[in-house]
Amino acid sequence: MRNSKVLPFDIPRSWNSPAPAPAPIYRSVDEVARRLKPEAPVECVFPEAVRGQATKFLRLFPGRVLYAVKCNPSAHMLRHMYDAGIRQFDVASLEEAQLVRGLFPDAEMHFMHPVKSREAIRAAYKMGIRTFSLDSTQELMKILEETKSAKNLNLFIRLAVGATAAAYDLSGKFGAAPSVASDLLRHARKVAHKVGICFHVGSQCMDPASYAGAIARAIDVAQKAKVKLDVIDVGGGFPAFYPGMNPPPLENFAETILAAAKTLLDDGTELWCEPGRAMVASGASMLVRVMLRKGRRLYINDGTYGSLFDAGSLGWRYPVRLVRPKAPVRKDAVPTEGTGKGMSVRTPSEKLVGFSFYGPTCDTLDKMKGPFLLPEDTQEGDWIEISQLGAYGAAMQTRFNGFFSETVATVWPAAIAVPAVRPRRPLQLVSPATETSPIALQLSAGEPSSNGHDEAVAATLE
């Protein structure tokens, strides 16, 4: 199509509904700060990073890739993953299922939370969900009763495994012991269309061997139950990069899992995974602002009741960067120094020192020890970009004390700017049947702005 432009629209609920106004695309986080001058936290989403990780998982993992929606249920994230080819989603609640169904009618969802309400089971089945996980006889009976013993169920037994190599152990709440799992597997085999074993080696797992050990345990359970597995789901736990945490590459995990599951795969068993953190951690940063400085303590407008739960409760250190953008200078302007309204133009100090963060709420638990390395002269009014917060960042926000922000900015340097001119013909929605992403709307008519690319961007962002 001539002069096509990819526009950052939200997907309309109906393909026949009028297109909303295009949202701005920013070329950097600094530009977000310079143009918005935000007083509340801003989630900066990086589409290239999200799409890149989704593509990488689809390329490397030898089976189905289910995105764990709980990690970041933002529609922005989900749409970028869908655009990269993700069509399978692990949902943990009815609300997550409704979100995915509303965005992607053709997506396949799997209810992998081991404990669900009867109402959620019943509604999920009516929505078309056929895969359910469980770790007890009681949950198995609930599923059978609420689906009226449907013959097309896929039942997965959640197996308890260790999490010695994980930063966050998830084995204390869910998972059946091997003997119980064998019994459940035998019962499930009698009533289900497909049966499988799933497990979770813990969040931010740093050792691929953990998956091999868990797979070996699952194989042992299936052999003792004398049940052929249709699916083995290795769950999530794939790690992301954080300061002080340098995990092996994803290739190592994929190779280890493939080797450990080879006998099952040779026997026709499917392999599934449920990545969350590794899929989206690098896909977003939070842009926060310093409200007060007390020595090496920085009081910021986000905290443990907001996007920084892991930094406070688990002591995780995130990459940080001072954002002190200079306003654009006109060619005829006289260079000046000093501080403009709400924005410093001074060059940051080259010396980095360790700071602790304190969130905006009145609770003394709202603190993040760090240390977070920032320029020595960091002060009130400065912004700070806190990176690697695409996973369990904005998703964990509460509204405690009234501190909450839903502001999202798309930072996409490679995207074509939205022209600041009215098209000569109406915007045409791309058919969902084409290979083009359903989030891509194309401008079918009208020439590019005569002002050129950079001025088109500037006009849009104004």
N, C-alpha and C positions, 0 to 999 in steps of 0.2 A: 504494500500500500504506500502511495507516494507521501513523503514527508511525515512518516509515522513517528509519533512521540510516545514514550512510556510515561504515563501520568500516575502520581501516587494517590489514586482515588481509593476510598473504601469500596468494597463490593456492594452494589445495591442489593437489597433483599429480592427484588424482582428485576429480571433482565429488561423489562419494559419500563421500569421506573426512570425518572430523569436523573442524570448524573449529577452528583454534588460538585461543589466548587473544588478545584484541585488544592491539595495541601502543599505547603512549601517543602522543598528539599534543600537541606543545608549541606554545604561542602565540607564543614568541619564543626567540631564541638565549639571551638572558639567563635565561630560565626553564630552559633546558637546563642552564646552568651552575649555577644556584641549586639545582636539584633533584638533579642527578646528581653535582655536585662532581667532575667527571672529572679523573683524574690522567693519562689517556691522551687522545690527540686524538679528537675526535668529528666525524664528518661530519654536518653539518646539511643535510638535504634540504628544498627548498622546492617542493612539488608545483605550486603556482600558477604559479611561474616556468617550470617545465618544460612544463606543459600549455599555457601561454600562447605559448611559442616554437614548440611543435609546431603549434599552431593557426595561428600567423602564417605559418609556412612553407607549410602546406597551402593557406592562403588566397592567398598572394602568388605562389608559384612555379607557372608554367604547365606542369606536368608531374608526374612521379613524384618523391616525396620519400623517399629512402632514408636512414635514420639510420645513421651510421657508428658501429657498436657499440664499436670500439676506444677511442673518445673517453671513454666511461664505460659499462662493461658492467654496472653495478649493476642488480640486478633492480628496485630501487625506481624508478630512472630509466626503465627500459624499460617498466614497467607504467604509469607516468604518461603516457608518450608514446603507448603503445597506447591508453590511455583517451581521449586527445585525437584519435585517428584514424590514427596512424602504423601502417601495415601492411607496409611494405617496409623491409628491413634490409640494410645492407652489412656483411658479415662478412669478417674477415681471417684466420680460422683455423677449424679444425674445432671447437675448444672453444667459440668464439663461436657457431657454427652450432648446436651442441647446446644451448647456453644458451637461444637464441631459440626453438628448436623445443620445448624443454621448457616454456617459458612460454606460447608462443602457437602452437598447432598449425596455425592458419590463416594464419600470417604467411608472406610470400614473401621468401626470402633470395637474395642475390646475392654470389658469391665474387669480390670485386673486388681481391684481392691478386694482383699480376702473377706471383708465383713461389710455387708450392704444391708440397708433397710429393705423390708419386703416391698414397700412402695417403689423404691428405686429399681429393684429387680423386675418388678412387673412392668413399670414404665419403660425401662431399658429394652426389654424384650419386644414390647410393642413398637419401639423405635427401630427395631431391626438388629439389635445387638444380640449375638448368639454365643459369645465367648465370655465366660465367667470364671474367676479364680476363687478358691476356697481352701481352708486349712482345718476344717472341722466337719463332723457328721451333721451338726446342727445347721451349718451354712448350706451343706448339700441338700438337706431336706427343704430348707427355705427356697432354694433355687428351683427344685423340682415342683414344689407346691405352687409357687407363684407363676411358673411357666406352664403349669398343668402337664408336667412330665413330657414336655416337648421332645420330639425325636431328633431335632436338629441342633442340640446343644453341644458346645465345645467346652468341656470342663477341665480346668487346670488345677492341679494340686500344688499349693504353695509349700515348698519344702524349706525347713529351717537349715541354714548353713552358717558357718562362721564368717566373721568380718574382721579378721586380724590385720588385714592390709588396708582397711578403709579409714578415712578420716572421721566418718560418722557411721556408727554401727546401727543397722536397721533390723537386727535379729531379735530384739527384745520384745517385740509386739506381735509379729506375725510369723507363721511358719510351723508346719507339723513336723514332729520328730519322725525319723525314718520308718519306724514300725507303724505309726499312725498313718503316715503318708502311703504306705503299701496297702493298708486296709482301704483307705479312701480311693486309691487308684483302682482297686478291684471293683468297688461299688460303682465308681464312675464309669468304668468300662461297660457295665451292664446296661446303663441307661443313656449314655452320651453318644453322639455321632462321632466326635473326636475327643481324645483324652491327651493330656500333656502334663508335664511337670514344669513349674516355674520356681524361681528363687531370686534372691537379691543379695549380692555379696557385700553390700554397704555402699554408701555414697562416697564419691571421690576415692575409688579403689586404685591403689598405686601399683598393684602387682598382678599381671595377667594370670599368674599361676592360681590365683584365687578362683577364677572361673573354671580352670581345669579341675580343681579339687571339687567344686560344687557339681560339675557335670559328672564326675566319677561317682559322687554320692547319689545323684539322680539315677544313673544307670544301675547302681546297686539296688535302689528301691524298686525300680521297674522289674529287674530280674527276680527279686524275691516275691514280687506280686504276680509274676508270670504274666505280665501285661506288656504288649507292644505299644510303645509310645508313638502317637501321631505327631506330636510336637514337643520340643524342649525349648523353653523360653529362658534365656540367660539373664533376663531383666535389665536393669540399668546399672549404675555405679561407675560408668566410664568417666575418667577424670578429665578435668580442665586444668589449665596452667594458672597458678597463683604464686605470689612471692613465697619462697621457701618450699614450694611444691613443684617438682619438675618430673612429671610422670612419663613413662615410656610412651612412644607414639601409638596412635590407634592401630597401625599396622601390626604391632606386636600382639595386641589384644585379639585382633581378628585371626591371626595365625594360630595363636594358642587355643582359642575356642574351636576353630576348625579342626585342629589336630585332636583335641580331646573328644570331640563329638563325632569323629570319623566313622566309628563302628555304627553309631545310630544313623548317620546320614546314609551310609551304605545300605542300611536296612529300610530306607525310605522315610525316615523321620525328618520333619521340617525343623528348621532352626529359626528362632525369633530372638529379637532383642528389644529393649525399651529405653533407649538413650534419652536423657534429659539434660543434665548439667553439661556434658560434653558437646551437646548439640547447640546450646544457646548461650553459654557463659560469655563468650566473646562477642555476642550479638547485641550487647547494650552496655552503656555506662550511665551513671547517675551524675548529673551536674548539680552540685550543691553549693550553698553559699555560706561564708563565714559570718556569723552574727556577732561574735565577740572573741577576743583572744585574752587569755590569762596565762602568761608565761608560755609553756609548751602545750597548753590545753586550748584546743579550738572548739568553740561552740558553733555547731553547724545546724542547718535546717532539715536534716534527715538523721535517722538513728535506728536503734534496735527495734523500735515500734514501727519503723518505716522499712526502708530497703536494706538496712544494714544489720539484720538479725544475726547472720552468721558472724559478722565482725564483732558483735557484742557478746553473744552467748557462747560462741565457739572460739573466739579469739582469732578469727581468720584475718589475715592481712591482705588487703586488695591493692592493686597498683593505683597510685594516685598521681595527679599532675596539677600544678597550679594553672589556672586559666585567668589571665589578666589581659584580655584582648585590647589592642589599640584600635581606636576608631579610624576608619579610612581617611586618608589625608588628601585634600584637593591639591591639584598641581600648583595652584597659586597661593596655597596656604603657607603661613610662616610657622616653622616647627616650634613647638612649645613643650614644656615639661610641666608636670604637676598632675593633679587629679581632677578629672571631670566629674560631673554629677553621676554618682553611682558607679563610676568606672575609673580605675586607676590606669594611667598610661606609663607608669614607671617600669623600667626593666627589672624583672625579679632578680633577687640575689642568686649568685651561682652556688653559694654554700647551702647544702641541704642538711636539715636537722630533723630529728624524730619528734612527731607530735602525737598526742592522743586526741580522739574526737569525743565530743559530748553532744548528744542529740537534743532536740528542741523541747521534749516533754519535761514534766516536773518530776519524773521518776529518776532516782539516783542510779537505777540499773541501766539507764539509757546512756551507756558510755562504751567506747570502743578503744581498748588499750593501745592497739597498734604494736610498735610505733609505725607511723606513716611518714615517710620522708618527703619533705616539702622545703621550698626555699626559706631561708632563715627569716626573711622579712614578710612572710605571709601574715595578712592582717584582715581586720573587719572589712567587708565589702568585696573581698576576693572570692572568686569561684574556684571550686576544686572538682576536677573530673575524677570520679572513682570508677575504675574500669572493672571488667569481668563480672558485671552484675546482671547479665542477662538471665542467669539461673538463680531462682529463689531471691530475686531482688525486689522488683516492684510487686511480684506475686505475693510477697509476705507482708505488704503494708497493712497497717490497721488505721483506724481513725482516732486513736487515743489522743486526748487533749485537743482534738480538732485539727491535728497536723496531718495533712494528707494532700497528695498532689496526683492528678491524672494527666498532667501535661506530658506529651510525647512529641519528640522531634525526630524526624528521619534524616540521618546523616549518610549521604550517598554520593560521594564525590564523582563516581563514574556515570551517574544517571544524567540523562539529557534534561536540561532545564525545561520547566513549563513556560512556554512563551507568554508574555504579558500582552497578548493581542487576542482579539475575539476571532475565532475561526469563521471562515466564510460559509461553511455548512455545519450543521449540528454534529456534535461528537457521536461517533458510531461505536457502539459496544461490540467488542470482539465476541464471536460466538463461542460458548464453552466447548463446543465440539471440535474447535480448531486446536492446533498444537500450542497456540499462544496462551500464556498464563491468563487465568480468569481474573487476575487483579490488574491486568494490563488493558488499558483503554487506549485506543489509537485515534489520533487526530487525522481524519481522512482528507481534510482540505485546509487551504490557507497556507501561505508561505511563511517561513520563519521570520521572526522579527528582524528588521533591517539593522537593528542595533547590535546584532551579533549575540553569541552565546553568553558572554559574561554579563552583558547588560540585561539579557533576558532573565538570568538568574537573579540579579540584583533587584530588578523590578518585581519579580515574583515574591522575593523574600521581604520586600518592604511591606 
